[in-house]
Amino acid sequence: MVKVKVCGITNFEDALKAVEFGADALGFNFYPPSPRYLPSERAREILVEIPQHIRRIAVFVDEPRMKVMEILSIRCQGDGEQAFSGIQFHGDESQEYCRGWGLEVIKAFRIRDRASLAGIKGFPADFYLLDSWAPGYGGSGSPFLWSWIEGLDASRFILSGGLNVQNVEQAVQQVRPYGVDVCTGVEARPGIKDHGKLKEFILAAKAS
């Protein structure tokens, strides 16, 4: 069954509802220009409420290594476990930069055309998140052509970019990715989820 990652979590209620509805992973955005940016202190407060079996992904865009290490040092209160189970690098991070973190690494590739997929081959990451290209590092709100992925092994792909309740089932059936990632497609406004859309999205993805 496809995995579902809900990104841009900024508050308790959205995090717990995503878990309740069946999300497998939650993404926490540490890119300051984003309207979904989460200060580390606020992230810690939310993370202590998340069950340990849920993958907790810290999302960065071209941050200095020391800043990433600072965020990753967050520990859950009580048991002292590392708060994050994975990292997503969503900028122009190099292969060298993405090595040696000791956690699951997701590297995002912003897909502008079929040639954009060439950089994936041999890139040192556990999973590859395929997002639609847009100026800057925000979401475009539109999917790229899924036909560009045809013929590729999608078992380590996390499909993103313009996914919503209306198209996620088709996306999963056509691409057969390891997982799907959603943010804007289930929002009421930037940084705040629409719980009805969130539930429908997860159910549609899992039913595909």
WOKAFEN-V621295 format. One record per residue. N is the residue number from 0. SS is DSSP state (helix for helix, strand for strand, loop for the rest). PSI is psi in whole degrees, -180 to 180 (* if undefined). Layout:
# WOKAFEN-V621295
n:N ss:SS psi:PSI
n:N ss:SS psi:PSI
This chain:
# WOKAFEN-V621295
n:0 ss:loop psi:140
n:1 ss:loop psi:143
n:2 ss:strand psi:149
n:3 ss:strand psi:124
n:4 ss:strand psi:126
n:5 ss:strand psi:117
n:6 ss:loop psi:165
n:7 ss:loop psi:33
n:8 ss:loop psi:129
n:9 ss:loop psi:-3
n:10 ss:loop psi:162
n:11 ss:helix psi:-51
n:12 ss:helix psi:-45
n:13 ss:helix psi:-40
n:14 ss:helix psi:-48
n:15 ss:helix psi:-35
n:16 ss:helix psi:-41
n:17 ss:helix psi:-42
n:18 ss:helix psi:-45
n:19 ss:helix psi:-39
n:20 ss:helix psi:-8
n:21 ss:loop psi:14
n:22 ss:loop psi:147
n:23 ss:loop psi:-24
n:24 ss:strand psi:151
n:25 ss:strand psi:138
n:26 ss:strand psi:135
n:27 ss:strand psi:122
n:28 ss:strand psi:119
n:29 ss:loop psi:33
n:30 ss:loop psi:104
n:31 ss:loop psi:-36
n:32 ss:loop psi:-15
n:33 ss:loop psi:143
n:34 ss:loop psi:-10
n:35 ss:loop psi:12
n:36 ss:strand psi:138
n:37 ss:loop psi:117
n:38 ss:loop psi:149
n:39 ss:helix psi:-34
n:40 ss:helix psi:-40
n:41 ss:helix psi:-38
n:42 ss:helix psi:-43
n:43 ss:helix psi:-42
n:44 ss:helix psi:-38
n:45 ss:helix psi:-42
n:46 ss:helix psi:-32
n:47 ss:loop psi:-17
n:48 ss:loop psi:-6
n:49 ss:loop psi:128
n:50 ss:loop psi:145
n:51 ss:loop psi:-24
n:52 ss:loop psi:-12
n:53 ss:loop psi:131
n:54 ss:strand psi:131
n:55 ss:strand psi:111
n:56 ss:strand psi:124
n:57 ss:strand psi:126
n:58 ss:strand psi:127
n:59 ss:strand psi:155
n:60 ss:loop psi:104
n:61 ss:loop psi:42
n:62 ss:loop psi:149
n:63 ss:loop psi:147
n:64 ss:helix psi:-40
n:65 ss:helix psi:-36
n:66 ss:helix psi:-42
n:67 ss:helix psi:-46
n:68 ss:helix psi:-36
n:69 ss:helix psi:-46
n:70 ss:helix psi:-42
n:71 ss:helix psi:-14
n:72 ss:loop psi:-7
n:73 ss:loop psi:132
n:74 ss:strand psi:149
n:75 ss:loop psi:140
n:76 ss:loop psi:148
n:77 ss:loop psi:-75
n:78 ss:loop psi:-12
n:79 ss:loop psi:11
n:80 ss:loop psi:150
n:81 ss:strand psi:131
n:82 ss:loop psi:-35
n:83 ss:loop psi:141
n:84 ss:loop psi:-7
n:85 ss:strand psi:167
n:86 ss:strand psi:139
n:87 ss:strand psi:122
n:88 ss:strand psi:117
n:89 ss:loop psi:11
n:90 ss:loop psi:-138
n:91 ss:loop psi:35
n:92 ss:loop psi:141
n:93 ss:loop psi:169
n:94 ss:helix psi:-44
n:95 ss:helix psi:-43
n:96 ss:helix psi:-37
n:97 ss:helix psi:-4
n:98 ss:loop psi:151
n:99 ss:loop psi:26
n:100 ss:loop psi:-18
n:101 ss:loop psi:8
n:102 ss:loop psi:164
n:103 ss:strand psi:131
n:104 ss:strand psi:128
n:105 ss:strand psi:124
n:106 ss:strand psi:126
n:107 ss:strand psi:139
n:108 ss:strand psi:125
n:109 ss:strand psi:113
n:110 ss:strand psi:113
n:111 ss:loop psi:-30
n:112 ss:loop psi:179
n:113 ss:helix psi:-33
n:114 ss:helix psi:-22
n:115 ss:helix psi:-19
n:116 ss:helix psi:-13
n:117 ss:helix psi:-33
n:118 ss:helix psi:-13
n:119 ss:helix psi:-36
n:120 ss:loop psi:120
n:121 ss:loop psi:1
n:122 ss:loop psi:132
n:123 ss:loop psi:83
n:124 ss:loop psi:157
n:125 ss:loop psi:-37
n:126 ss:strand psi:157
n:127 ss:strand psi:118
n:128 ss:strand psi:122
n:129 ss:strand psi:110
n:130 ss:strand psi:156
n:131 ss:strand psi:140
n:132 ss:loop psi:141
n:133 ss:loop psi:154
n:134 ss:loop psi:142
n:135 ss:loop psi:-150
n:136 ss:loop psi:22
n:137 ss:loop psi:170
n:138 ss:loop psi:149
n:139 ss:loop psi:-24
n:140 ss:loop psi:0
n:141 ss:loop psi:143
n:142 ss:loop psi:152
n:143 ss:loop psi:175
n:144 ss:loop psi:112
n:145 ss:helix psi:-21
n:146 ss:helix psi:-21
n:147 ss:helix psi:-22
n:148 ss:helix psi:-13
n:149 ss:loop psi:134
n:150 ss:loop psi:-8
n:151 ss:loop psi:153
n:152 ss:loop psi:111
n:153 ss:loop psi:11
n:154 ss:loop psi:-15
n:155 ss:loop psi:16
n:156 ss:strand psi:138
n:157 ss:strand psi:114
n:158 ss:strand psi:132
n:159 ss:loop psi:-175
n:160 ss:loop psi:97
n:161 ss:loop psi:17
n:162 ss:loop psi:142
n:163 ss:loop psi:-177
n:164 ss:loop psi:-35
n:165 ss:loop psi:-29
n:166 ss:loop psi:-5
n:167 ss:helix psi:-36
n:168 ss:helix psi:-45
n:169 ss:helix psi:-41
n:170 ss:helix psi:-46
n:171 ss:helix psi:-42
n:172 ss:helix psi:-36
n:173 ss:helix psi:-42
n:174 ss:helix psi:-33
n:175 ss:loop psi:54
n:176 ss:loop psi:168
n:177 ss:loop psi:-42
n:178 ss:strand psi:171
n:179 ss:strand psi:152
n:180 ss:strand psi:133
n:181 ss:strand psi:145
n:182 ss:loop psi:-80
n:183 ss:helix psi:-29
n:184 ss:helix psi:-12
n:185 ss:helix psi:26
n:186 ss:strand psi:146
n:187 ss:strand psi:-37
n:188 ss:strand psi:165
n:189 ss:loop psi:121
n:190 ss:loop psi:-7
n:191 ss:strand psi:124
n:192 ss:strand psi:148
n:193 ss:loop psi:111
n:194 ss:helix psi:-29
n:195 ss:helix psi:-48
n:196 ss:helix psi:-39
n:197 ss:helix psi:-47
n:198 ss:helix psi:-46
n:199 ss:helix psi:-40
n:200 ss:helix psi:-49
n:201 ss:helix psi:-43
n:202 ss:helix psi:-42
n:203 ss:helix psi:-43
n:204 ss:helix psi:-45
n:205 ss:helix psi:-24
n:206 ss:helix psi:-9
n:207 ss:loop psi:*
